[in-house]
Amino acid sequence: MNVNAFFVFHFVQIVLVESIVMWRMKWDVYRRSFVDALMMNFASMLGLLLGIGPYIRGAGPWGLILFLTYCVMAEGIVLMLLERHDRKKIWTTVLVANLCSGILLAGESFISWIDFSGIFR
């Protein structure tokens, strides 16, 4: 599975995790948090598919770190353009939300790297 397919496949999971984090960080009611998470992740996925995707070819932690760095920048800019909160709240929310979704993606990547074939012999 290539990198673009990996992150697009996980789009729904990322949006759900980040919307819950935003809601728990008192961003707004859950519906607004979900819509904002959807918008910011759509913008970062669009940029991934159109431009930065080929540069995140590296499997493993470096590709994930590059992807999360890009997502923090793109999603922070989208939330800044919405002008709903001050800068400190926006960047704190974006960092925590992407940290949680990064843990989710790293966990799934780690499980896919483990060779379970010897367990069931």
MIMARKOL-238088 format. One record per residue (C-alpha): residue number from 0; residue in one letter; x negated, y negated, z. Coordinates in Angstrom, 3 decimals, decimal comma, padded with zeros to 6 digits. Layout:
BEGIN
seq=NUM	type=A	X=X	Y=Y	Z=Z
...
***
This chain:
BEGIN
seq=0	type=M	X=000,000	Y=000,000	Z=000,000
seq=1	type=N	X=-001,472	Y=-003,343	Z=-000,968
seq=2	type=V	X=-001,607	Y=-006,331	Z=001,364
seq=3	type=N	X=001,276	Y=-008,237	Z=-000,247
seq=4	type=A	X=003,587	Y=-005,241	Z=-000,032
seq=5	type=F	X=002,567	Y=-004,661	Z=003,583
seq=6	type=F	X=003,491	Y=-008,166	Z=004,736
seq=7	type=V	X=006,620	Y=-008,471	Z=002,576
seq=8	type=F	X=007,841	Y=-005,121	Z=003,911
seq=9	type=H	X=007,414	Y=-006,456	Z=007,453
seq=10	type=F	X=009,091	Y=-009,807	Z=006,745
seq=11	type=V	X=012,317	Y=-008,951	Z=008,613
seq=12	type=Q	X=010,434	Y=-007,676	Z=011,652
seq=13	type=I	X=008,243	Y=-010,774	Z=011,747
seq=14	type=V	X=011,238	Y=-013,116	Z=011,471
seq=15	type=L	X=013,071	Y=-011,286	Z=014,274
seq=16	type=V	X=010,068	Y=-011,280	Z=016,610
seq=17	type=E	X=009,232	Y=-014,922	Z=015,963
seq=18	type=S	X=012,854	Y=-016,070	Z=016,294
seq=19	type=I	X=013,159	Y=-014,322	Z=019,666
seq=20	type=V	X=009,891	Y=-015,904	Z=020,818
seq=21	type=M	X=011,066	Y=-019,336	Z=019,650
seq=22	type=W	X=014,393	Y=-018,901	Z=021,402
seq=23	type=R	X=012,751	Y=-017,781	Z=024,662
seq=24	type=M	X=010,380	Y=-020,763	Z=024,459
seq=25	type=K	X=013,448	Y=-023,011	Z=024,492
seq=26	type=W	X=013,124	Y=-024,097	Z=020,870
seq=27	type=D	X=016,903	Y=-024,256	Z=020,483
seq=28	type=V	X=019,867	Y=-021,894	Z=020,542
seq=29	type=Y	X=019,136	Y=-018,510	Z=018,975
seq=30	type=R	X=020,889	Y=-019,304	Z=015,707
seq=31	type=R	X=018,760	Y=-022,424	Z=015,097
seq=32	type=S	X=015,634	Y=-020,571	Z=016,193
seq=33	type=F	X=016,415	Y=-017,779	Z=013,725
seq=34	type=V	X=017,004	Y=-020,233	Z=010,859
seq=35	type=D	X=013,778	Y=-022,105	Z=011,644
seq=36	type=A	X=011,825	Y=-018,829	Z=011,887
seq=37	type=L	X=013,324	Y=-017,738	Z=008,579
seq=38	type=M	X=012,350	Y=-021,008	Z=006,876
seq=39	type=M	X=008,809	Y=-021,079	Z=008,205
seq=40	type=N	X=008,169	Y=-017,414	Z=007,374
seq=41	type=F	X=009,682	Y=-017,791	Z=003,921
seq=42	type=A	X=007,267	Y=-020,652	Z=003,240
seq=43	type=S	X=004,283	Y=-018,638	Z=004,426
seq=44	type=M	X=005,351	Y=-015,533	Z=002,453
seq=45	type=L	X=005,862	Y=-017,627	Z=-000,663
seq=46	type=G	X=002,354	Y=-019,002	Z=-000,316
seq=47	type=L	X=001,044	Y=-015,504	Z=000,286
seq=48	type=L	X=002,678	Y=-014,119	Z=-002,825
seq=49	type=L	X=001,755	Y=-017,060	Z=-005,054
seq=50	type=G	X=-001,745	Y=-017,849	Z=-003,982
seq=51	type=I	X=-003,559	Y=-016,527	Z=-000,977
seq=52	type=G	X=-002,564	Y=-012,849	Z=-001,294
seq=53	type=P	X=-005,528	Y=-011,757	Z=-003,447
seq=54	type=Y	X=-007,958	Y=-013,218	Z=-000,913
seq=55	type=I	X=-006,529	Y=-011,089	Z=001,909
seq=56	type=R	X=-007,536	Y=-007,810	Z=000,335
seq=57	type=G	X=-009,647	Y=-006,631	Z=003,216
seq=58	type=A	X=-008,061	Y=-003,839	Z=005,123
seq=59	type=G	X=-008,448	Y=-004,007	Z=008,834
seq=60	type=P	X=-008,735	Y=-006,816	Z=011,311
seq=61	type=W	X=-010,309	Y=-009,472	Z=009,056
seq=62	type=G	X=-007,418	Y=-009,444	Z=006,596
seq=63	type=L	X=-004,955	Y=-009,700	Z=009,466
seq=64	type=I	X=-006,885	Y=-012,554	Z=011,085
seq=65	type=L	X=-007,022	Y=-014,461	Z=007,802
seq=66	type=F	X=-003,301	Y=-013,866	Z=007,262
seq=67	type=L	X=-002,388	Y=-015,050	Z=010,768
seq=68	type=T	X=-004,589	Y=-018,146	Z=010,450
seq=69	type=Y	X=-002,871	Y=-019,023	Z=007,186
seq=70	type=C	X=000,567	Y=-018,387	Z=008,723
seq=71	type=V	X=-000,138	Y=-020,623	Z=011,719
seq=72	type=M	X=-001,115	Y=-023,478	Z=009,403
seq=73	type=A	X=001,765	Y=-023,028	Z=006,952
seq=74	type=E	X=004,441	Y=-022,460	Z=009,591
seq=75	type=G	X=003,205	Y=-025,345	Z=011,716
seq=76	type=I	X=003,448	Y=-027,666	Z=008,719
seq=77	type=V	X=006,985	Y=-026,484	Z=007,955
seq=78	type=L	X=008,102	Y=-027,119	Z=011,530
seq=79	type=M	X=006,361	Y=-030,508	Z=011,541
seq=80	type=L	X=008,317	Y=-031,464	Z=008,424
seq=81	type=L	X=011,586	Y=-030,544	Z=010,158
seq=82	type=E	X=010,767	Y=-033,119	Z=012,884
seq=83	type=R	X=012,843	Y=-031,410	Z=015,576
seq=84	type=H	X=010,253	Y=-031,421	Z=018,383
seq=85	type=D	X=007,010	Y=-033,101	Z=019,336
seq=86	type=R	X=003,663	Y=-031,822	Z=018,061
seq=87	type=K	X=002,661	Y=-030,068	Z=021,260
seq=88	type=K	X=005,866	Y=-027,995	Z=021,361
seq=89	type=I	X=005,620	Y=-027,172	Z=017,644
seq=90	type=W	X=002,026	Y=-025,944	Z=017,696
seq=91	type=T	X=002,439	Y=-024,071	Z=020,984
seq=92	type=T	X=005,522	Y=-022,311	Z=019,632
seq=93	type=V	X=003,835	Y=-021,457	Z=016,325
seq=94	type=L	X=000,734	Y=-020,090	Z=018,042
seq=95	type=V	X=002,665	Y=-017,928	Z=020,505
seq=96	type=A	X=005,115	Y=-016,683	Z=017,856
seq=97	type=N	X=002,309	Y=-015,721	Z=015,473
seq=98	type=L	X=000,339	Y=-014,102	Z=018,280
seq=99	type=C	X=003,343	Y=-011,875	Z=019,038
seq=100	type=S	X=003,939	Y=-011,005	Z=015,388
seq=101	type=G	X=000,194	Y=-010,399	Z=014,963
seq=102	type=I	X=000,270	Y=-007,928	Z=017,848
seq=103	type=L	X=003,192	Y=-006,178	Z=016,145
seq=104	type=L	X=001,342	Y=-005,975	Z=012,810
seq=105	type=A	X=-001,935	Y=-004,916	Z=014,439
seq=106	type=G	X=-000,153	Y=-002,165	Z=016,336
seq=107	type=E	X=001,476	Y=-000,857	Z=013,193
seq=108	type=S	X=-001,824	Y=-001,035	Z=011,318
seq=109	type=F	X=-003,627	Y=000,778	Z=014,110
seq=110	type=I	X=-001,056	Y=003,583	Z=014,104
seq=111	type=S	X=-001,389	Y=003,942	Z=010,318
seq=112	type=W	X=-005,198	Y=004,310	Z=010,625
seq=113	type=I	X=-004,954	Y=007,196	Z=013,117
seq=114	type=D	X=-005,252	Y=010,660	Z=011,621
seq=115	type=F	X=-002,429	Y=012,692	Z=013,129
seq=116	type=S	X=-003,078	Y=015,759	Z=010,950
seq=117	type=G	X=-005,109	Y=017,602	Z=013,614
seq=118	type=I	X=-002,454	Y=017,232	Z=016,291
seq=119	type=F	X=000,101	Y=019,570	Z=014,741
seq=120	type=R	X=-002,137	Y=022,535	Z=013,916
***
